[in-house]
Amino acid sequence: MKFTDTLPEPRIRVVRGAVIVPETGTPDLAHGVFDARANFLPLSKARLSRDRISGVPAYAEPTTRLRGTYLYAGFGHHHFGHFILESLARVWALSASDIVPDGLLMPARHGLSLGPPLPPRLAPAAARFCGDLPFHIIKEPTRVDRLILPSPGFGHGPWLNGTKAFHDHMRNRLADISVDGAERLYLSRRELRLADKHVDREDEIIEMMKQAGYLIFEPQAFHLDIQLGVMRAARQIVGADGTAFHLAPLAMRRDAQAAIYLRRNRPEMLDYLARQMEGFAGVTPLKIDARRRPLSKITPAPIDMDVLRGALQKGGFL
């Protein structure tokens, strides 16, 4: 499979006697699947952040074996946003194949602890999007009796729009979400642990949004199902670029409005997040670059409150 800016057409390959080689710390994050004759299968390559594609690993003789049928879910990552974009990129095949697997597989990044069991911050996403199938984290070269190897249906950058097969799977998996929340929703990052994940002047932004009647919501403080229900209830959603805007398009209503503003010096993220929202929800968000001029290299990027306020007012969000 050739990797381009366009997602490949959905396809599923069943590989008997496959060997999965995990990532071992190489700069190109090489990992993937070989067939029973030790031929690497390009279909197993992963699209990574910042427009990278994983490399081809050296073949390694398997040191363990999994008996039964397993679905190759994606490339394991412990960051919640990357877990959705990389680790669950192929789970659409659970809805598109008559084969019922015994579990799901993912080779993890070298040095990352992903279990089993999956960490509490990731397990709800796995359960919501994949059901009760067990996850197996591949940490050594592993022979699998029968491997279901789907093409990726979702991913970083230009793949954020997702395929129709991926949309359909997510729609089915989220059909029973309880809708409960405010019509106006602000997605805050104020309580995130790392300072570089914050938003400049967010206390001021939050006060502005409160005065306009917005619910101030810290997604990571709630169970995934509650997050999805709150996002589905909202008619207007505002927030800074980040993981919450990878999750919101999966749940949000098609008549909603959204505004996304930059918090870091990666302006391409506005286009990418808009691409996902348009693909999954049919919603074109207002994209706001309110970084203070002249631009700096500081993260989070300094915010010009007048520019942000003006853009939200003009867009009908204030």
Salt bridges, closest charged atoms under 4 A:
ASP5 OD1 - ARG47 NH2 3.30
ASP51 OD1 - ARG47 NH2 2.58
GLU86 OE2 - HIS82 ND1 2.97
GLU86 OE1 - ARG109 NH2 3.27
GLU86 OE2 - HIS156 NE2 2.69
ASP145 OD1 - ARG65 NH2 2.84
ASP168 OD2 - LYS164 NZ 2.77
ASP168 OD1 - ARG171 NH1 2.89
ASP176 OD1 - ARG128 NH1 2.59
GLU183 OE2 - ARG235 NE 3.37
GLU191 OE2 - ARG190 NE 3.91
ASP203 OD1 - ARG190 NH1 3.34
GLU204 OE1 - ARG201 NH2 2.96
ASP225 OD2 - ARG128 NH2 3.00
ASP241 OD2 - ARG263 NE 3.82
ASP241 OD2 - ARG264 NE 2.46
ASP255 OD2 - ARG235 NH1 3.32
ASP255 OD1 - ARG253 NE 2.63
GLU268 OE2 - ARG266 NE 2.99
ASP271 OD1 - LYS287 NZ 2.64
ASP289 OD2 - ARG291 NH2 2.88
ASP289 OD2 - ARG293 NH2 3.22
ASP306 OD1 - ARG309 NH1 3.33
